Amino acid sequence: MVRIVINGEKKEYPFGTTWQTVAQEYQPEWEDDILLVQADGKLQELHKKAAECSELRFITARDGAGRLTYRRSLTFLMLKAFYDVAGVRHIKKLTVDFSLGNGLFVNPSLDFSLTQEILNQVKEKMQEYVAQKIPIMKRNMPSSEAIELFHKHGMYDKERLFRYRRVSSVNVYSIGGFEDYFYGYMVQNTGYLKYFDLVLYQNGFVLLYPQNDPKKVDPFVPKDKLFHVLSETSKWGERLNLANVGSLNDRISQGKASETILIEEALMEKRIGEIASRIAAEPSKKLVMIAGPSSSGKTTFSHRLSIQLMAMGLKPHPIAVDDYFVNRVDSPRDENGNYNYEALECLDVKLFNEDMTKLLAGEKVELPRYNFITGVREYKGDYLTLGPEDILVIEGIHCLNDKLSYSLPKENKFKIYISALTSLNIDEHNRVPTADGRLIRRMVRDARTRGASAQDTIRMWNSVRRGEEENIFPYQEEADVMFNSALVYELAVLKQYAEPILFGIPADSPEYTEAKRLLKFLDYFLGVSSEDVPKNSILREFIGGSCFRV
């Protein structure tokens, strides 16, 4: 018999019992589908045979690991159905390009025109497979054999990727004979994948999945500005033959890492210069308002934009919205009783509007400085008066929300949304989540500047993400310009800083599973020295050595 402890209760099951059998016994107690189990801290798929463990935890479609597993499995099901409907000879390539709202944008290369009618056929085929509950099988094969398999299937991105894998074997999944490789776990069968939709959009389509409610797919809301910046970045990567990790590893192994860094940094400087030119061409724009999620590089971007504005004869003045925090004792608290520094109510919005209005009117204003040690707003003689060439560069998470600047004329505001929108994919079907890139950036910076462990950063990350979902992402499309601060080479550099601190997370901690996932992810990359990263690079905000005070 196999002895297992579930919620403190000791249970026994016959040898050979699968985790799915155990999960089915407890499923009535859970509102959401159980997709994985965590046995003594280790994630396992439901097809695995149960083994003795002192603590078994069920992972549902509402948990972070469960959501990723659902989306990954749903992508696999979509690919299977699309190939079955269209026929392999009519498909050159299906690329899962990037996330877009509550879905994944898929960029198809076909020998026919894609229509919503065809997508509806694919959707019907997916629903048919869901009803059939087809097992998602996994088999292990030597890496050399996997390379031959992917070449045979025309999956050349995967073939290139596995040339750089250090492990000697690889897991390949299959649905009804359709084989593919995926980075991460899968559900046990297609019957779990009941909630999805397919919507024609731009030059491809969006695979929609549940977001907040695991049993509900929200309607697709087009995000044209976000799509444009992501699409442009993807096209640029294709032009440079740097669309995935395998092609980046090729560059590194060929001794072209320094050249790649220089090209990427030159492109970023060009884009910042173009934004500065737009601002300078509109004399009415006196308030440059910058917002973006955590670890986007807002501070360095603000400095570099200010330099470009100065080169055009303007006089930029930085304003941190955080200096308008109310005194800490007056700050709102979250549901756990902790200060909620990401709420708009944490700011003295009225004072901010009064000061900015006076500055626009040419009046002299004494600007506050918030003391983060004492939790009190202070005044220390920082006076400012705006002249004809002066311009304010304002940074804060609420800058795209008009409730922050409710009294300021719209014609005076130029809004910029900045985020590290990772365009580099692992391969054609496995994308690099934007949030993963930002999390790794933040871990490295927190360890360097705040003495915080990687475990601490991972622990607080879900709370950070919730704040972004509430205060930043809903206002993305309000921006005049979206700026992508991700650098195609950065994960190859961050790898050397992130791996040691991730290895330091104890195996018995709740954060260990996430650490293990990130370590596996970083293992795809060949490492690159930070020596050639310019001093003004956004990456320097995280690894250190910046010429700016960040």
Secondary structure, DSSP 8 states (H G I E B T S, - for coil): -EEEEETTEEEEE-TT-BHHHHHHHHGGG-SS-EEEEEETTEEEETTSB---EEEEEEEETTSHHHHHHHHHHHHHHHHHHHHHHH-GGGEEEEEEEEE-SSEEEEEEEESS---HHHHHHHHHHHHHHHHHT-BEEEEEEEHHHHHHHHHHTT-HHHHHHGGG--SSEEEEEEETTEEE--SS---SBGGG----EEEEETTEEEEE--SSSTT--------HHHHHHHHHHHHHHHHTT-SBHHHHHHHHHTT-HHHHHHHHHHHHHHHHHHHHHHHHT-TT--EEEEE--TTS-HHHHHHHHHHHHHHTT-EEEEEEGGGGB--GGG--B-TTS-B-TTSGGGB-HHHHHHHHHHHHTT--EE--EEETTTTEEE--S-EE---TTEEEEEE-TTTT-TTTTTTS-GGGEEEEEEE-----BSSSS-B--HHHHHHHHHHHHHHHHT---HHHHHHHHHHHHHHHHHHTGGGGGG-SEEEE---TTHHHHHHHHHHHHHHTS-TTSTTHHHHHHHHHHHTTS----STTS-TT-TTHHHHS--SS--
